[in-house]
Protein backbone atom coordinates (compact mmCIF):
# COMPACT_ATOMS: atom_id res chain seq x y z
CA UNK A 1 0.00 0.00 0.00
CA UNK A 2 1.39 3.39 -0.96
CA UNK A 3 1.92 6.12 1.60
CA UNK A 4 -0.52 9.00 1.34
CA UNK A 5 0.84 12.00 -0.51
CA UNK A 6 1.61 15.08 1.48
CA UNK A 7 0.06 18.19 0.06
CA UNK A 8 0.98 21.71 0.89
CA UNK A 9 -1.40 23.27 3.35
CA UNK A 10 -3.45 25.95 1.73
CA UNK A 11 -3.00 29.43 3.14
CA UNK A 12 -5.99 30.87 4.91
CA UNK A 13 -7.67 33.55 2.87
CA UNK A 14 -7.04 37.04 4.16
CA UNK A 15 -9.85 39.51 3.86
CA UNK A 16 -8.78 42.98 2.85
CA UNK A 17 -10.69 45.71 4.59
CA UNK A 18 -10.53 49.14 3.06
CA UNK A 19 -11.33 52.43 4.69
CA UNK A 20 -14.12 54.51 3.21
CA UNK A 21 -13.05 56.57 0.23
CA UNK A 22 -14.15 59.80 1.92
CA UNK A 23 -11.05 61.47 3.27
CA UNK A 24 -11.38 62.80 6.82
CA UNK A 25 -11.07 66.54 7.08
CA UNK A 26 -7.51 67.66 7.63
CA UNK A 27 -7.21 68.96 11.18
CA UNK A 28 -4.29 71.29 11.73
CA UNK A 29 -3.47 73.90 14.31
CA UNK A 30 -4.87 76.47 11.89
CA UNK A 31 -8.23 74.67 11.51
CA UNK A 32 -8.85 73.84 15.18
CA UNK A 33 -11.45 76.17 16.66
CA UNK A 34 -10.12 77.84 19.79
CA UNK A 35 -11.48 80.17 22.39
CA UNK A 36 -9.60 82.73 24.43
CA UNK A 37 -10.09 83.53 28.10
CA UNK A 38 -8.36 85.75 30.61
CA UNK A 39 -7.08 84.83 34.03
CA UNK A 40 -5.15 87.12 36.35
CA UNK A 41 -4.26 89.54 33.56
CA UNK A 42 -3.07 86.88 31.08
CA UNK A 43 -4.88 85.69 27.93
CA UNK A 44 -4.94 81.98 27.11
CA UNK A 45 -6.28 80.06 24.12
CA UNK A 46 -7.53 76.46 24.13
CA UNK A 47 -9.42 74.20 21.69
CA UNK A 48 -13.20 74.41 22.13
CA UNK A 49 -13.76 70.74 21.24
CA UNK A 50 -12.28 68.05 23.51
CA UNK A 51 -11.71 65.89 20.41
CA UNK A 52 -9.08 68.42 19.26
CA UNK A 53 -6.95 68.06 22.40
CA UNK A 54 -3.54 66.37 22.14
CA UNK A 55 -3.46 62.57 22.35
CA UNK A 56 -1.23 62.95 25.42
CA UNK A 57 -4.46 63.64 27.32
CA UNK A 58 -4.96 59.87 27.40
CA UNK A 59 -1.86 59.52 29.56
CA UNK A 60 -2.30 62.29 32.11
CA UNK A 61 -2.49 61.13 35.69
CA UNK A 62 -3.49 64.28 37.55
CA UNK A 63 -5.13 67.68 37.16
CA UNK A 64 -1.81 69.52 36.84
CA UNK A 65 -0.66 67.35 33.93
CA UNK A 66 -4.09 67.68 32.31
CA UNK A 67 -4.05 71.48 32.35
CA UNK A 68 -0.40 71.57 31.26
CA UNK A 69 -1.18 69.28 28.31
CA UNK A 70 -4.20 71.33 27.25
CA UNK A 71 -2.30 74.61 27.41
CA UNK A 72 0.95 73.46 25.86
CA UNK A 73 4.41 74.39 27.13
CA UNK A 74 4.37 78.11 26.33
CA UNK A 75 1.02 78.93 27.94
CA UNK A 76 1.76 76.65 30.90
CA UNK A 77 5.03 78.51 31.50
CA UNK A 78 3.16 81.82 31.31
CA UNK A 79 0.61 80.61 33.88
CA UNK A 80 3.39 79.38 36.18
CA UNK A 81 5.20 82.72 35.85
CA UNK A 82 2.27 84.40 37.63
CA UNK A 83 3.26 82.49 40.81
CA UNK A 84 -0.22 80.99 41.30
CA UNK A 85 -1.45 79.45 44.53
CA UNK A 86 -3.23 76.12 44.70
CA UNK A 87 -6.48 78.07 45.01
CA UNK A 88 -5.60 79.96 41.81
CA UNK A 89 -4.86 76.67 40.08
CA UNK A 90 -8.25 75.28 41.09
CA UNK A 91 -10.05 78.30 39.61
CA UNK A 92 -7.82 78.29 36.53
CA UNK A 93 -8.22 74.57 35.82
CA UNK A 94 -12.01 74.85 36.08
CA UNK A 95 -11.93 77.71 33.57
CA UNK A 96 -9.62 75.78 31.21
CA UNK A 97 -11.83 72.68 31.27
CA UNK A 98 -15.08 74.63 30.82
CA UNK A 99 -13.57 76.54 27.89
CA UNK A 100 -12.50 73.24 26.28
CA UNK A 101 -16.03 71.90 26.47
CA UNK A 102 -15.60 69.57 29.44
CA UNK A 103 -18.36 71.35 31.32
CA UNK A 104 -20.86 70.65 28.54
CA UNK A 105 -23.39 67.85 28.79
CA UNK A 106 -22.10 64.61 27.36
CA UNK A 107 -18.40 65.29 28.01
Secondary structure, DSSP 8 states (H G I E B T S, - for coil): --------------------SS------TTTS-EEEEEETTEEEEEESSGGGS-GGGGG--SHHHHHHHHH-HHHHHHHHTT---HHHHHHHHHHHHHHTTTTSTT-
